[in-house]
Amino acid sequence: MNRRKIIATLAITAGVALLATTATALSRGDDPPPAGQGAAVVRSDVQRTITAAQDRLRRVPGDAGTWALLGSAYVEQARITGDPAYYGKAQGALETSLRHQPDGNGPAHLGLGALANARHDFAAARAQADLARTALPDTAEVYGVLADALTQLGAADEARAAVQRMLDLEPGVPAFTRAAYDFEQRGDVDSARQALTRALDASSSPAGTVFCRYHLGELAFDNGDLDEASAQYERGLLVDPLDPALLQGRAKIAAARGNLDDALTGYADLVARVPSPQYLHEHAVLLRAAGRTEDAARQFDLLAQQERLLAAAGSTDDLAASVAAADRGDPATALAAAEREWNRRQHPLVADALAWALHLAGRDAEALPYADRAAATGWRNATFAYHRGMILRALGRTADAADALGTALRTNPHFSPVDAPAARAALDGLR
């Protein structure tokens, strides 16, 4: 599948840990959920946090700390449920916290930074993280939010420094997983795997274990190792059989192994439970690969509806919009969205999307510098290599095109149910 990895998701583990700890204090001795229920425990903990915070605020309505906690819990609830309506609730709670404590309110700025990352407003997230850092200079979560924002803004060196500060303060799951992503973007897969393994070893909660298993699976899948990817997803599902990300991994493995019926059933169940843009998009692409074009069109329509809901909730993700438009066969929309995103941030994923949109618009000479920029980081990304290869092919640079397409298929021969076969066909034609 064409993965649109957003590092802001790595804030989850840090946020859950903070929420769970504070919820325990607020819950006034309630028994915790049983161990061994995986992310179901996280979902329960987040809801318990919300309920406990609301109860306290009914008794102490001016408690700025509890308002900040409630806002952060709403951000996490939005992720779990896929319901962007929680973004507005989060913003309201966090702004209320700042009204009660306008100065030195690190938790509120930290929550606003996490909210901005979730909405893909990475410049705002960086600004809020800087405010939080002033109030909480030795708090690891602050540097996690900051690193997420800096990574997506394309400030790799600054992001790496923020991750290092996080590792110095608290070398746990959130820090190691961010370090892994940094290594992956630089093409150092072995170090990325080692960092994720250290994160798994450091995990003390089912949520952390599930999170690490998923990303170990993703790293293996993205580098063509289906057996290892499947093993990691399945080990995670032993901890939480209902985790959406791991179920997405299982469906993706089924598709890569040619079990389209199982893959489509898995995606249909997944999008019914969690209609996130990523899952809707991947389902649509898989339907198209199976020849079910009308069903794919309906999924793309649902994706457009979900994107409108997210936009109404204050989220702006022109990167995802560009990729979706390209896959729908709408190059003009893909190019306009990619150009808007590039004007906001210069991340390799955005460079790749802009290169592909320019290619689809027939502007290959303009596309190549962006494809080269995406490849320059060393990231072993099959989609980057495929796009670059097709651009070079269109420019008549046959040998370079064959090399890039071969790299894509060696990196991950199953990177997309549509584009991987296209890469093989193009490479055969060049040869």
N, C-alpha and C positions, 0 to 999 in steps of 0.2 A: 504494500500500500504506500501511497505517497504521504509520508508522515510530515505533518506541520508541527514539529516539536516546539512548544512554548515553555521556556524555562520558568516562567512564573508559576507553573504547576508545582515546581519543586518547593515552593513555600508551604505546601500543604502540611508536610510532616512537622515543620517547626510550629506552624499555627495550631495544629491539632494538639501537640504537646502542651503548648501554652494554655489552650482552651481547656484541655482536660484537667490540668493542674488547678486552674482557677475555679473550674466548675466544682471540683471536689470541695474547695473551701466554701463555695456558695451553697452547696446542696445540703448542708447542715446534717451530715451523717448518713445520708441515703446510701444504701448498699450499691456498690459499683456493679456494672453489668458483668456477667460471667466471663471468665477468660476463655480464649480459644475461639471466639466468634469473629475474629478478624475485623474487617472494616465495618461489620455490623456494630461492633463496639464503638467505633468512631462515630457512626451515624447516631447511635444512642447517646454518646457523650455530647455531641454537638447540640442535639435537641435538649438534653438535660441542662446544658450550659444556658441555652436560650431561656428555658423555663425558669431556671434558678435566677438568672439576671433579671427577668421581668418581675418575678416575685419580689426581689430585693428593691427594685426601683419603685414598685408600688409603695413600699415602706419608707424608702430613702430616695426620693426622686432627684435629689441633687448630687448623687454619687457619680462623679465624673469617671472614675475608674470602671464602675460597672457599666456605664453607657459605652465606654470604649470596648469592654469585653463583649457586650451584646453586638456591637457593630462588627467586630472581628468574627464573631460566631455566624452572623448573617452572611459574611463573605464566604465562609466555609460551607454554609448551607446551600448557597448558590452553586458551588462546585458540585456538591453531592447530588443535588436534585436536578441540576441543569435548568433551574428556574431563575431567569434574570431579574424577576421581581424583587428578589432579595437584595440586589444591588442598591435599589432606592432605600430600602429599610436600613441597610448598612450605613449608607451615607447620612441618613437622618440621625441615626444613633451616634455616629462618630462626631457629627457636627454639634449635637447636643452636648456631648462630652466636652468639646472645646468651648462651648458657651459657659459651661460651669467651671471649667479650668482652662482659660485661654493661654496661660503661660506654663511652659515646662511640661506640657501634657504629652510625653513621649508615646504612651500606649495609643492615644487617639491618632497621632501622626503615623505611627506604625500601621494601625488599621487602615487609615486612608491610603497609605502607600500600597498595602496589599490589595485594597479595592481598586486602585488605579492600575496595578499590574493585571488584575483580573479583567479589567475593561480595556486592556491594551493601550492605556494612556501612559506610556513608559516615561515620558518626560515629567509628567505630574508625579509618578511614583518615585522617581529619583528625587524630586524636590521634597516630597513628604518624608522620604527616608533620611534626607539630610537634616530635616527638622527633628526627626525622631532621634537621630544620632547625637544631636546637640544635647538633648535631654537624657539620653540613655547611651552614653558612649561605649559602655562595656557590655552591651546586650547583643548576643549573637543574632537574634531574629532580625534586628535592625539591618545588619549587614547582609542577611539573606534577601530581604526586600530590595536593598540597594543593589546587590549583585544581579538579581533578576532584571531589574530595570536597566542597568548598565549593559548587561549582556544583549538585551534586545535592541538597545540603542546602537549597538555596534562598537561600544567602548570596551574592547576585550581586555586591554591591559588594566584599566580601572576596575573592571568586574573581577579580574583575577586577584587583584589586591584586596577587594572586599571579601572574596571567598577565603583568602588566606587569613584575613583578620577573623573571620568566622571560625575557621579551623583552630586558630590560636585560642579563641575564647571558649569554644565548645565543640570539640571534635566528635560530633555525632552524625546521625543520619542526614539531617539537612545540609551540613557542611560537606560531607563526603559526596553526596549526590550532586551537589553543585560543582564540586571539583571534577567529578566524572564527566559532566557535560562540557566543562572547559577543555578537558583532555580530548574528548571526542571531537569537538569542533576543530582541534588542531591536528586531528588524524592519529592521535596516540591511543589506539584502541586498547592495547594491553594495560596502559595506565588507567584508562577509564574503567576497565573491568576490575582492576585491583581496587580502585576507589569505591566502586559499588559493592565489592565483596567486603571491604572494611565497613561500609555503611551497614550491610546486612549483619555483620558480626557485632556492630555497635547497637543494633536495634534492640529495644527493650519492650516493644509493644507489637501487637498483631498488625496495626496500621503500618508501622515502619517496615515490618517484614514483607507485607503485601506490596508496599511501594517499591522496595528494593528488588523483589522478585520480578515485578513488572519491568523495571528498567534494565535489569540484567537480561531479561527476555528480549526487550527492544534492541539492546546493543547486539545481541547474538543475531536476531532477525536481520537487522540492518547490515550485518556483515555476512549474510548468507548461510548461517548455521541454524537450520530449521530444527534439528534435533535438540540442540541446547536451548534454543528459544522456547520450544514446546515444553521442555523439562522445567524451565523456570516458571512459565505461566502456570503449569499444572501444580507445581509445588506451592505457588501462591494461592491457587484455588483450593488447596487442602486447608489453608488457613481461613479463607473466606470464599465460599463457592459462588457468591453473588457479586463479587467485585466487578464493576463494569469494565475497567481497563483490562483486567485479566481475561474476561470473557471476550473482549475485542481481540486480544492476542490469540486466544484459541480459535476464533473465527478466521483470523488472518492466516494462521497456520493451515487450517483446513483449505482455504482458498489456494495457498501456495502449493499444497500437495495435490491439487486438482479435485478436491472434494467440494464442488461448488454448492451442491444441495445443502450439505452441513454448514458451509460458510454462510450461505444466504439465510438459513434458518437462524443461525447464531446472531447475525446482524439484525434480522427482523425483530427478534426478541430484545436485543440490546436497545435499538432505537425506540421501541415501545416503552421501555423503562426509563431511558436517559436520552432524550432527543437532542443531544449536543450536536453542534455543527460538524465536528470531526466525524462522529459516527454516521450521521446522515450522509455526509459526503462520501465516505468510504463505502457505505451501502449502495449509494447511487452508482459509483464507479464499478462495483462488483456486479450489479444488475446489468449494467451496460456490457461488461465482459461476457456475461452469460447470454447475451442476445436479447434481454428483456428490456428493450428500449423504452417502451411506454411506462413500465414500472420505474425505470431509472429516471425518466422525466418527472414522474410524480414525486420521487424522493428529492430531486433537485428543487422542485417547487416547495416541498416541506422545508428544505434547507434555506431557501430564500425567505420563507416566513419566519423561521427561527432567527435568521440574521436581522430581520426587521425588528423582532422583539428585542434582540440584544441592543440594536441601535437606539430603540426607544428607551432602554434602560441605561443609556449613556456609554455603551461599549462601541468602540470603533476598531474593526479588524479588516482593513483593506487587503492585507496579505491573504487571509482566508478567502475573501471575496474574489480576489484576482485568480487564485488557484481554482476555485469553483467555477468561475466564468470560463476559464480556459478549458476545463473539463466538460463544460456544457456546450462548447463550441461557439462562444461569444467573445472573439478576440478584442473587440473594441472596448467592451466593459472590463475585460481582464487587464488591458493596458492602462486604462484610466485609473483603475483601482491600484495597480502596481506603482504607477507614477505618484499617486497620492501618498502611498505608504513610504516610498523611497524618499519623498520630501520630508517625512517625519523621522526616518531612521534608516541607517545604512547597515543592516544586518545581512549576512550571507544568504539567508533564506529569502530576503526581499530582493537582493540582487538576482538570485536565480529566478524568482517569479517575474521580475521585470524583463530579464533576458528572454524568458519563454514567451511572454506576452508580445514582445517586439518581434520575435520569430514568427509567431502566429499571424502577426500583422504584416509579414513580408519584409520586415526591416532588419535583416540578419546582420548587416554590417554594424548597425547600432547595437544589436543584441550581444555580439561577441564580447565586448569589453565587460559587460555585466556578468556574463557567464564565466569569463576569466577571473573576475573578482570573487565570485562565489567559490571557484575552485582553488583560489590562491591560499586559502586558509589551510589546505591539506585535509579538510574534512572528507572522510571516506563515505560520501553520500552518492548512492547510485543514481538518484534523480538528477542531481547536479551534472553528473557525467553524461547521462542520457541527453539532457537538454543541450549541453555543450556540443555533444556529438552530432545532434540533429542540425544545430546551427552551422557547424563546420561543414556538414554534408551539403547544406543549402548553399554555402559559399564556394563549393567546389573543392574544398581542401580534403580530398578523399582519404589520404593516409592519416591525417590528424583526426578525422571523423571516426575512422575505424578504430583508432587507438582509444578514443574517448568512449565509444559505444562498447568496446570490449572491456574497458575498465568498469563501466556500469554493470555489465552482466557478470563479471568476475566478483565485484563487490557484493552484489546481491541479485542473483538471477530471478528473484521473485519480488522485486521492489514494487511492482504495480501489476495488477491483473490485465491492464490495458497497455501500459507503456513498455513493460518488459517484452511481450511478444512483438511490439513495434520495433524495439531496439534490435531484437534478433533478426527480424525481417530486413531492417535497414542494413545491418552488418552483413548479412548474406548477400544483399544486393551490391554492397561495396566490394565484396570479395570476388 
